């Protein structure tokens, strides 16, 4: 099933498979973010599935947001009084809610990444309860190098996962880490071979569900 | 090692932990300071002016604890108050169960189980690399004059605006305070959303102003 212009969703034996499938290495354009909001709210959150696997089609999980488009979308939706924010753009609030909802789903959610997994793509990936990354993955929050910060749960979630010192270095520095360091830090749980991300996710899901059914 | 001998960057200051008192703060901190490195040893951490430290923590700076020589419980507790922690090579750490709990309770290691378990009541000596492996510190450097440290400082703090560094710092301060009271992720992520939109609007407005010119 194709959802919007940028996502594919299928179900097999009670497991949901959500694929990012958008141009430019699954760039998180506003259109992708809108599709994510539409698929999760209420969509997948109310489906009767036993587990969810989130993957990227092609070489990259996600090459992050288009920064100019992102800033324009904030400017179009935010209401301010001087420097004080009165209301957030609706899509931005919804996106944060969705990422948090994924993190709190009562079924196992496995995210499997390869290639680039950066910015809001990483924010989505970190919402998974089990996170796998392919060897050779490039992982990070480059927002600070554009004058921003990860604003849709990434700052908080990275601290939750890897502690304040390492999280602040990741967020403030905006540097990328490789798969080995991502696992060492605790951002991801396991490394898998580059072309076997989906197979590894399926295997892990089967193990988790088997364990649950005991 | 004395902080005064360290090479100071334009927007950073280096202070020995036992020098966090009025004279040093007034002399060394200007409005352009983004980051303060605080050199922590067990000996120095026992002489810290806690009130002054609290004042420093609420200031518009990122505090980086630099662990050196030998550190134990007092130093670990002081380091736990910092936003970031790094260590110098050759540092030894005497760690016991209580010190682990202290770090965990400060929310600095949320979600992280210690990779090395220490038996109740026992004490172990760790070196700086082991502490990095355990994620107590994020980096280990030979010394503060080493090129690796300078490069790291440039990577993390260079090319960032003061307002951006302060925004990121405030997010972490907010988490540190809030996580003791709530596990609501929506509430916890509010601070970063607010700062993200503010920074984005700052970029947008500056871009419009420059277009007008």
Interface residues (C-beta under 8 A of the other chain):
Chain A: X70 X71 X72 X74 X75 X78 X80 X83 X85 X88 X89 X92 X93 X96 X97 X100 X103 X104 X144 X145 X146 X147 X148 X149 X150 X151 X152 X153 X154 X155 X156 X157 X159 X160 X161 X162 X163 X164 X165 X166 X167 X168 X169 X171 X172 X173 X175 X184 X185 X186
Chain B: X62 X82 X83 X84 X85 X107 X108 X109 X110 X111 X112 X133 X135 X136 X137 X138 X139 X155 X156 X157 X159 X160 X161 X164 X165 X167 X168 X171 X172 X175 X176 X185 X186 X188 X189 X191 X192 X193 X194 X195 X196 X197 X198 X199 X200 X201 X202 X203 X204 X207
